[in-house]
Amino acid sequence: MAFPTLMSDSPRRLAVPPELARYAVDLASHGIHELAWPRAAVLALLQRIEPAGLVILGGDALSSVAPPAYANANWHVAPRTGEEPLAYSARSCRAARKYIEQYPEPNAWFVLVLRHAIIDLEAAT
């Protein structure tokens, strides 16, 4: 299946303002090259991802970040045949929002898997 192309092969940077970036937990010290976000912060991050036209391929729920404990709960959003890139972006953001809002553990953390994007915590917007 062809994967819709939203951008060139170089990843786009999503600038995250300091007031949101402060909630991110970098899991690299545990050998995991991802950022984990508490529920409220990841929902705020989604408000920046969708207008940027980025695709959320899926994500994982964690029950803890110190040390990281994956909850064996995740979601995935595949492109539909013939789906326009911006429609895929919007649908992937809706799916992520729904999953995160409905996740039963109130203190869960979430990792987002973005397509061709880097979350830039050092950028000020």
N, C-alpha and C positions, 0 to 999 in steps of 0.2 A: 504494500500500500504506500502510495506517495505521501510524504509528510508535507503539509502546507508550509511554505516559507514565508515568514513574517519579516525577515531581515537578511542581511548578508551573513556569511559564515562567521564574521567576528561578533562576539557577544556584545550586547548592549549593556550599558550600566544603568542601574536604577538607583538614583541618588536618594538616600534616606536621611531625613533631617535628624540632628542630634537628639531632639526630644523623643523620637521614636527609636533611633539606633541604640539608645541606652538600655533598651529592654532585650536586645539580642544577646544570646549566649553563643559564643564561638566554641564549637565542639572539637576543634583541631587538636587541643591538648590531649584528647582521648582517641586520637587517630581517625576522627570523623571530620571530613571537610565540609561541614554544613553549619548553618546557623539555626538555632532553636529560638522560638518566640512563644511567650505566654499568649493565651487566647486573645485578650483585648488588643495586644500589640500586633498580632498577626492579622486580625481583622482590620486594623488601621492600615497595615501594610497592603492589604488587598485593595484598599481605596486608592493606592498609588500605582499598583500593578495594572489594573484594568484600563485606566486612561492611557497608559503607556503602550497598550496593545500587546503586552507580553502574555505568553502562554504558561500556565501552571500545568505541568505534566502530571502532577500528583503530589503526594506528601505523606508524611508519617506523623503519628502521634507518639509522644513520649510521656511516660509517667513521672520521669525525673530527669534532671540535666546534670546533677552532680552526685554520682556519675551518671552518664546518659543511660537511660533504661527505655528501650523501645517497647511500646505497648502491644506489638504485633497487630497494630491497627493502621490501615493506610487506605488511600484512594488513588485512583488513576483516571485520567481523562484522555482518551484516544481521539484523534481527528476522525471525523466522519467523511466518507467519500463525497467529494465535491464541495465540502464546507469551505467557505471563504475564511481567510486567515483571521480577520477581525471578529468574525462570528465564533471561531474556535477560541480565541482569546476570551471573549465575553463568557462563553459557556464554561470554559475552564475556571474562570474566576467565580462564577455562580456555584459550580460544583464544590469548589474549595470552601466557599463561604458556608454553604449548606452543611457540608461535612463537619466543619469546625464548630459551627453554632449548635449542631445536634450532638456533638460528641459528649458522652455522658459524664466523663470525669472533669469536674470543674477546675482542677489545678493542673490540667494537662498542658504540655508544651507541644509545639508543632514545627515541623521542618517542611519547607516548601521546595519542590523540585521545579525549577524554571527552565524553559527552553531558551537556549542562547542568550542568557542574561546573567549578569553579576550584580549582586546587591552590594552597593557601595556605601559602607557605614561612615566613611570619612567625609562624604560630600555634604555640604550645607546648601540647602535650597531656599 
